[in-house]
Amino acid sequence: MKTKYILIGLAVVALASCEKDFFSTSSPSAMDKSVFKSADMTEQAIAAIYNTFGEDKSFRNRLCAGYVAIDTDIEHASKAEEKNWANYTTSGGTGDVSTANGKDPWAYLNSAIERANVVVDGIRQYSDTTNDAFRYLLGEALTLRAFCYLEMIKLWGDVPACFHSFDGSDMGALYVKKSDRNIIYEQLRLDLKDAARLMPWSESCPGNKANYTGRPSKALAYGLLARMDLMYAGLAMRPDVFTEGGTKACSVQYNVKDASKRQELYQEVVWACAQVINKEAYKLNPSFEAIWRNLCADETDYAKSEFIWALPFLNDARGQVLALSGLKISTNVPGHLINTVYNGDDTNTKVQAMIEIVPTFFFKYDKKDLRRDITICPFQWEYDNGEGVSSDPSCFPGSTVSESKLYTKLADASTLHLGKFRAEWMIRKYASNEDCVDMPVLRYADIILMFAEAAICNEFDSEVSAPTELYGIDAQEQFNKIRSRAGLDSKTLSKQAIIDERAFEFCGENIRKYDLMRWGILKESLENATKDVADLREATGKYAGRPDSVYFKYRLADQFAQSGHAYVFDQFVGMNIGEGRPSEFDKTQGWVAKSFYQKTDEKTGVTTIHLDPEKYFLYKEGTDIDMHQYWPIFDVNIAASNGTLWNDYLY
């Protein structure tokens, strides 16, 4: 339950609305050394870092949803091409993520890093670092800074390396030049190992930081170190020669040319993950569904959650993780679900569903995989005011034609929705589009799969050898735990098994794109997925047996309706290869049949193909996918950089 508020005087250390000023109490400036002689005042400086995460166009509503890590071979943005901010055709930024008022992801991430620099320098210079409270806060600041830098590298590639606070003595220091990302990686390796040394495991964190998924612990430092090392040891789109002012000579290549250094990094991944596995094996939730139900229900007890860190958003404050990326709720649903606020109008809460699933990915899951139907929903929540064709009473037992009703409406092949975030799983109400569900960052399953991958790193990189020390952990056994939880048999641990399993496990969690990038297969995977979609559309190849229609019945489920009735699918047939019309199909008994791949307008006779390549595509034809792995640094940021920023990659 999200009742563990972290109080600092009258301020709250988490993501609150901009009206809440963490520094409104009478206190010295953050640059005043007396701040860092008090643990309470230092907590306020830490709060300033978190505050940037909750601002408009920061993690609150841009860095948490379909604006990033899309498109991949398993996910795509739901927006039209011209509004697909994270597509590989992005150029110069757009008004929605990049404006002239400094409110954009680049500005907020840099602001968070500078605030972390102030805390790190202040604690190291003025605090008693033999004190457990200060040791934790220093570790937290180092970890938050590392998290922000990793987000920047994932989005933009090479970014400025600045690890000291600005003290005002040299105005020229305000402008820091873009740096080779390897400089940042090396510093973060030191910082995260230092953070792991400084912070205890969650259960032993000081005060109200203990056993709370919203504050870092030793496990997060180790986990981010492993994630970063895999990025560092892997492939990336980079300038062939780092050139101030920019270059068009860029290619996919290893970040580290020295194979022995890559070997060292993989061994470090194994070591870091092993620390967590040997200490916190209880973190693997036996139920995949429970992970997401718990998150939506504000379960922040570390011992009960699979999340090692979920970026915290407070109730009744800001955060649009679910509102932007959750299971779609139609905008015309008045009152919609039991867990949302209803003010009697049609414009209240909605879920935009910015992340949608590539339809072929649904069929890649084993039919027995328990993750599939949690991750992918071929429906959305819809409202019928009694005037639509869905008002046929035979479809809804006990209803009348004129009765208003909430129901699950079948989607089509081009609009499969992400189902990990669902309003009906919340235990509280939320107003407007601020749901305040915490943003997933790292969960225990990732620790397991990173360990397994690093244990067979020689399959991913032929120039390195498998690690010689696994710290008493069997990689195959760990890999099987993920499969077993999904209801599947064991599978031999291999490169392809890792590539597949990470897709099945982390779909919609803003991980897949960066996995494909570091494996050097982003372009290949998107091209293959596009061909796969064509086969699905034409019902050829391995999709020759796919059914054209889906057949279903409804059942009453009034627990989802604030008033009136609600209906959900009861029997549901036709989404698996080889499934045909059910023998018990009878329209008079409430069965409904809907085409999944095309729609014909009864009035005009016009047929719409749902996977029409002119309207449905994962990348624009002719685009150099690899050259557009990253966002451009936005024009507004370059213009304000005094010549220290530039774009590569043909932008």
N, C-alpha and C positions, 0 to 999 in steps of 0.2 A: 504494500500500500504506500502511496506517495504522501506519507505523513511526516517523513523525516526531513523537516525544513532545517536548513543550516543557517542559524541566526548569527549575525555579526552586529551586536548592538541591536539596532532596529532594522538592519539591512539583511537581505537574504542572499546567500551565496548560491545562486542558480540563475536560470534565465528568466528574468522578470520583464515586465513591460518597460518601455522607455520612460514612462512616467515615474518609475521607481529609480531614484538616484542613489546608487550605492555609496556615494561620497557626500550625501546630504548632511551627515552628522558632522559636528564640529571636530575636525581632525586636521593634523598637519598635512602638507602636500606630500604626494607620493615620493617626491624627490628629497624630502626632509629626512635626514638619517634617523630621527626619533621614531618615524613610522616603523622601522624595522627592528626597533628595540622592544616592540610590543607585538605579541603574537596576534592579538585581536586586531590591531591596526594592519598588520601584514595580511591577515585574512581579507580585509577590505581591499587591499591592493590585488589580491588574487581574484576577488569578486569582479574587479574591473576587467579582467581577462574574460571571464565567463559572460559578462555583460555584452561584449562585442558579438558573441555567438547568437544572442537573441535579437539583434537589430534587424531591421528590414533589409533584405537582400544579403543577409549572412546565412548562418545555418538555420535560422528560423524558417526561411521560406525559399532559399535558392540553393544552398549547398547541401540540402537534405533530400532533394526530390528529383524529378525527371529532367532537371536542368543539367545534371552531371552524370557521367558514366553511361551515357546512352548515345548511340545505338551499339548493340552487340549482336552476337549470333543468337541470343536468347531473349533480349529485351529491346524495346524501342520506345521512343517518346510518342505520346499520344497527340501532340500538337501537329498542326499542318506544317508543311516544309518551311514556309516563310517565318514560322514562329518556333522552329525546332532549334532552340538555342544551343543545344549540345551536339548538334549534327556536325559532320565533318566539313560542311560548307560554310560554317560560321566565319564571318570576316568582320573584324573591327568591333565586335560586340553589338549588343542591341540595347534599346532603351529599357528593356525589362530587367537586364542584369547589369547594365553599365550606363550610368547617367552622369551628368556633369556636376552633381552635387556631392560627390565623394561617397555616395551610398552604393557600393558595389562589392562583390566578393573579394576582389584584389585589395581594396582599401581596408576592409574589415579584417582580413587575415593578417595584413601587415600591421594593423593597429593592435591586434591581439599579440603578435610577436613582440612588438615594442613594449607593450605592457608587461609581458613575461620577462623581457630583458630587464626592465626596471626592478621587478621583484627578485630575479636571480642575482643581479648586481647588489641590490640593497641587502638581501639576506647574507650574502657572502661577505659583505664589507662590514655590516653593522650588527647582525644578529648573533645570538649564542647558538651556534650550530651543534653544540653538544646536547641541546634541549630537544626532546622528541618532537615537540610541536613545530619548531623551526625546521628541523630536519625533514619532516613530512612536507611542509609548505615549500621548501626548496625543491624537493623531489617532484611535487605537483607542478610547480612552475616550469621545471625542465621538461616534464612530460607533456604539458599543454603546448609549450613552444614547439616541441618535436612533432606533435600531432598537427599543428598548423602548418609547419614546413612541409610535412609529407603531403598534406592536402594541396599545397601550392605546387609542389613538384608534379603531383598527379594531374593537375589541371593545366599547368603552363610549361612544364619541363624545367628549364633553367630560370632561376629567379635570384634576386639579391640575397647575399649571405650577410646577415647582420646579427651578431651575437653579443652586442653591448648596447646599453641604453644611451640615448642622446642626452648629454648633460648641458648643452647650450654653449659650451666653450668654443666650438667650431661649427659655424653655421653650414659650412660645406659638408659636414657629416650628415646633414639631413638627407642628402642624396647619395644612395648606395647603388653602385653599379650592379647590373645583372651578373651573376656568377655561374661558373660551371657547377652543376648540381652535385658533383662528386665532393666538392669542398663542404657542402652542407651535409651530405651523407656521413662524411668522416666525423664532423662535429657532433652530429646526432648519435652516432655510435657511442661516443664518449659520454654524452649527456644522458642517454637512456640507461647505460650501465651504471652511471652515477645515481640516477633516479631510483633504479632498482636497489641499490645499496642503501639509499636514504629512507625509502618508504618501506613499511612492513607489509605483510599480507593483509588483506582487507579486514579480517577479523580483529587485527591488532592495531589498526589505524587509530590515531588519537581522537578522543572526543566523539562528536557526531559524524565523523568521517568513516567510522568503523562499520563494516558490513553494509555498505551502501553502494549501489551500482553507479551512482551519480558522481562519485569522487574517485580519483585514481588510486591504485595500490601497486604493490610490487609486480603483480601479475600483468597489469597494463603496460608497465615499462618493458617487461620482457616480451610481451606480445607485440608491441609496436616496434621493438628492436628486430624481432623476427620478420615482421612484415616489411620493414625497411630494408633489411639485409637481402631478402628475396628480390626486391625491386633493384637494389644496388648490384647484385650479382647477375641480374638478368639482362635482357635486351631492352632497348629503348630507341625511339627516334631521337637522334642527336645531330647537331652540327658536326660535320666531319672534322672541322677544326673550330674550336670556340673562337668566334670573331666578334670583337666589339663593333657595334653598329649593325650587325646582322649578316647572315649569309644564306644563300639558297642551296649551298652544298650540304645537304643533310641526308641521313640514311639510318635505317634500323641497324644497330650495332650494339655490342656489349658496352655497358657503362665502364667496365673494368677490362682492359685488354689482357692483363696478367692473369693467367689461369690459376696460378697458385693463390692469388688474392681472392679469386672467386671461390676457391676451395675453402679458404679461411672463413669467408662469409657464410657458406653453407654449413660449416661446422658450428658457427656461432648461432645459426638458426636452430639447429638441433639442440644445442646447449640451452638456449633461452627457452624454447618450448618445453624441454625436459624439466626445467625448474618448475614450471606451472603444472605439467602433467603429474609430476611426483608429489606435488603439494595439494592440488585442487581437482583431483579426478572426480570428486562428487559433483562438479559443476555441469557435467553432461546430463542434461535433462532427459529422462527416459522417453518423454513424449515430445515429438517435434511440434505438434499442435500447441502444446502447453507453453512452449517458448513464446509464441505470439499472443496467445490469450493473456499470459502473464504481463507481457509488455503493454498491451492495450489496457489492461486493468491496473496499471501503475504499480506493479510489483517491483519494488526497488531493494528488497532484502537480498543482499549478495548471495547468501546461502541458499536462497530459493530460486535464483535466476541463473540462466545460462550466460548472461551478459557479464563480461569482465568490466566493460564500461559502456554505458549508454548515456549520451550527452543529455543532461537533465533540463527539462522544461517544467516550470511549476504550474500547478493548477491555477486556472483563472488568470494566466499570464499569456505568454506568447509561445508559439510553436505550431507548425503546420505539417508535421511529418505525415500524419494520417490524412489530413485534409487534402494534401497534394498527391500522395502516393498510394493511398488506401483503395480498398474496393469501392468502385464507383457508386455514388448515390446521385440520382438524377436531380437536376436543379429545380424541378417542378414538384418535388415531394414536400408537401406541407406537413410539418411535424415529424416527418420520416420515422426514425427509429426510436425505441424507448430510451436510448441513452443520449439523445440529443435534445437541445433546447427547442421548444416550439413556442413562437410568439404569435401564432395565428396568421402568419403570412406565408407566401410561397417562396420567399427569397432568403430564408434563414440558412441553416447549415447545409453544406454540400461537400462532396468529395470529388475532386476533379479527375482523379485517376490519371496522373501524368505519365505513369509507367505502365505500359502494356506489354504483353508477352508475345514473342514470335510464335505463331501457331504450331510450327513444326516441332518446337521444343516440347509442347504438350505430349506429342507422340514419342518423343525420345525417352520419356520416363517409362519405366516398367509399370505395367498396369497395377502391380501390387505395391508400388512405392507409396508409402503413406505421406510423403512430402508433396506429391503432385497436386492433390485436391485442396491442400492448404495454400500452396503457392499460386496456383492458377485457377481462376474462376471464370467459366464461360457465361457469366451473367453479371448483372448489376441490380441495384435496388431501384425500383420504379414505382410510381404512383398512378393509379387509374381513377379518374374522377367519375367513372361510370358511363363515359361516352365513347370509349375506345372499343376496338374489336376484342380486346382481351377481357371484356366484361361478360363474355359468354358464360352464363352461370354453370354450364357443364364443366368449365375449367376450374371453377372455384366452389368446392362443395359447400352448400348451404347459403351461398350468396345470391343476391339478386342483381339484375342488370344495372340498376341505378346505384348500387352500393359503391361507395368509395373504398379503395383497398390499396394496401401496400403489398408489393410482390417482387419476387426475383424474376427479372426479365432476361430471357436468353440473349446473349450477345451474338456476334458473328465471328467468322474466322479471323477477321482483321482487328478485332477489339477484345481479345482475351485480357482479363484484368488481373493485376497482382492482388493476392488475397491475404498477405501476411499482416496487413493492417486493416482492421474492420471495426467500424463504429459499434456494431452490435456486441463486440467483445469488451467494450468499455464498461466501467461500473459507475461512471459519473457522467453528467451532462457537459456539453461544451457549446459555447455560443459562437455564432458567425463561423469563421474558418480557423479559429484558434483552438485546436484540439489538445495541445500541450502533451501529447504522447512523446516519450523520450526517444531520441534518435539513436538507433543501433550503431555502434562503432566497432566493437570487437566482442565476439563470443567464443566460448570454449571450443566449439566444434572447429573453429578456424585454427586454434592452437594445434589440435590433433592433425588436421590436414596439412598444415605447414610443416609439422614435424615429419609426417609421412613423405611429403614431397622432398624435403631436404635430405631425408634418409636415402632416397634414390636419385639424388641430384645428377648422377652420372648419366641417367637416361635423358635428362633435359639438356645436359651440357657434356658433350663427348670429351672435352678437354679436362674434365675434373674426375676425381674418384669418389666413390661413396664414402661418407664419414666413417672414421675408424672407431669412434666412441659414440654409443647411443644411450649411455647412462642407465643401462638396465631396462630399457623400454623396447618392446618389439613393435616395429612400425606396422607390420602387417596386422597384428592384433589391434592396434589403435585404429587403423583404417577400417577394420571389420566392425568396430563399434558404431561408426557412422552408418554403415550399411545395415547393421542389425537394427538400429533404432528406426530405420526407414522401412523395416519389415522385409528386408531383402537378404538373400544368401551372401556369403562372403565372395569376394572376387580378388584375384591375384593383384597385388599392388604393382602398378606399372605407370608409366607416363600417361598413357591414354586414360587409365582408370582415374588418375588424379584430375586430369582435365575435365572429364565427364562429371565426376563426383562433386567437384567444386561448383559446377554449373547447377546441378540438382539441389545442392545444399544452400547456395548463397544467391540464387536468383532474386533480383530486386533489391539487393542490399548494397548497391554501388561498389561492387567488387569485381565483377566479371570483366569489364573493359580493361582494368589494370592488370588482371591476370593474363589476358590475351596479349597485352602489350609486352609484358616482361617475358612471355614465352615466345614472342616474335611471330604470333600467328593471328593477329587482329585482322589484317587484310584477308588472309586465306579463309578465316572463319566466317567473315561477313560475306565473301563471295560464295562460299559453299552453302551458307544459310539461304542466300538469295536463290540459288539453283534449287535448293530443297523446297522453298516456298513455291516455286514454279511447278514442281512435281506435285505438290499438294493441291495447288489450284487446278491442275489438269487431270488429277487423279491418275497419275502415271508413276512408273517405277515402284518403289516400296509403298506408295500410297494408292496403288491401283484398287485396293479393296476398301478404301475409306467410304463410309456412308455419306450420302448427300444430305440427309435430314437427321435431325435430333428429335426424339420422342420423349415426352415427359408428362407427368401428372403433378398437380399441386396438392398440398395438404395445409390445413390451418395451422398457423404459428403466431398466435396473437401476442406472444411475449415480445415480439418485435414492433408492435404498433402501439403508439401512445393513445390512439382512439380508433375505433372501427376494427377492421380485421387485417391480418397480414397472412400471406401465403408464401410458402417456399416449395421448391421442387421436392417431390416425394420419390417416385420412380423416374429414372433418368437413363435413357438408352440412346446410343448413337455417336458417342465421342471416341470410341475405340475402333481400331482397324478391324474390319470383319463383322462389326455389329450391324444388324439390319433392323427392319421393322419388327417390333416385339409381337409375339403371337397373340398376346392379350390386348393388342391395340384396338381400341374402340372409342370413337369420338363421343358416343353417347355416354360413356363411362368416365368422361373427364380427360381423356388423353388428348394431347396437343402434338402436332407435327410441324416442325419449322425447318426450312432449308438453312444450312449453316454456311454455305459457300456462295450463295447468290440470292437475290431478292427481286421478284417481279411485281411492279406496281399494278394492282388490279384495275386501276382506272385508265392508266396510260399504256399499259403493256410493256413498259420499259424495264429491261432487266439490268440490275446492278451486280457486277462481279465483285465480291468483297475483297479479293486479293488481286485486283486489277493492277498490273505493274506500273501503270501511269499514275496511280494514286497511292499505292502501297509499296514502299521500298525502304530498305535499310540504309541506303546511301545513294546519293545522286549519281547517275550514270556519268562516267568520265572523271569522277573525283579521284584524286590520288589519296586513297584512304590513309596510308601510312603518313603522308605528309601533313595530314590533318588529324593526327591523334590528339593534339592539344588544342585548347582554346587559344586564340590570340590574346596577348596582353591588350586590354581595351584601349581605344584611342585616347580616352580621357586620362588614363593613367600615364600613358606615354607622353602626352602633352604636358603633364605636370611634373615630369621626371628630370627636367633640366639636362636632357640628353643621356641619362643613365640607363634608360630602358629602350628596348627595340624588339621587333618581332623577327623570328626566323620562320622556316617552314612555308615559304612562299606567301605569307600573309602580307 
